[in-house]
Amino acid sequence: MMAKGQIWSYDMLIATVVFMLTVTLIASFWWSAASTIGEKPGERMTATGADFADVLLSPGNPYDWHERLDTANTGTWGSNVTLVGMGSGFEVPLISGDKALALIEMDETNYSELKGMFRLGYNFYVEVMEFYNCSSAGIQSSPLNCTARGIAADSEEWNSTAHYVWIGGRNFTLGVAPNSTALSASVSNRYAIYNNSLVRVRVILWNNQTWQ
């Protein structure tokens, strides 16, 4: 026969377990809600920027999307392409020059339409940089010649080791750079290979709203 003290202890154990399970469920629900409905705008922008950087380095869909549209005709964009990216594949972060140039031309044609294809709720700016010394004799006699690219000696860029990748006769940038109206921004960096060189892909999302 079970003593009263044993019954009381058993009941208390059950009550404690039920209480702990209830607290765990409430906590789980709260954190889930906080990560979606109550997510801070700054955290959401940062997460979106990281996702956008990954999409940029994907090959896009279909794989040959850049051959299925006319970069100067926005009417051919949505009907033939579901995702745009400048990667050559998923195995390594290798940038396709043809896809990158197509993105640049699309950006020059209609930035807003391109932003819509990425389904972004923010303005975006992308710059792709490579690293070398303008004053190096080897660089001056190579296709990377800073003077030929319009970089003036003793300028800030000349004295830097980071330089815009040169593609299709222009700097490798996409989108609109943050201006004086930008109140919030997030930055995501990725590294990739372009023309057998290491490059940095910097993605900046911004808008004119504060994070508070």
NORQUIZI-V831956 format. One line per field, one symbol per residue. ss: DSSP state (~ for helix, > for strand, _ for the rest). phi: phi as a letter, one per 40 degrees, with the letter a starting at -180 (. if undefined). A space follows every 50 residues. Layout:
ss = ???
phi = ???
This chain:
ss = ___~~~~~~~~~~~~~~~~~~~~~~~~~~~~~~~~~____~~~~~~~~~~ ~~~~~~____>___~~~______~~~~~~~__>___>______>>_~~~~ ~~~~~~~~~_~~~~~~~_____>>>>>>>>>_____~~~~__________ ___________>>>_>>__>>_>>>________>>>>>>>>>>>__>>>> >>>>>>>_____
phi = .ccccccccccccccccccccccccccccccccccbccccdccccccccc cccccdcccgacdbdccbbbccbccccccbbbababcciccbcbcccccc cccccccccadcccdcccfccbcbabbbbbbabdccdcccbbccdccccg ccdgcccdcccbbcccafgaccbbgbcdbcccbbabbbbbbabafgbcbb bbbbbaabbccc
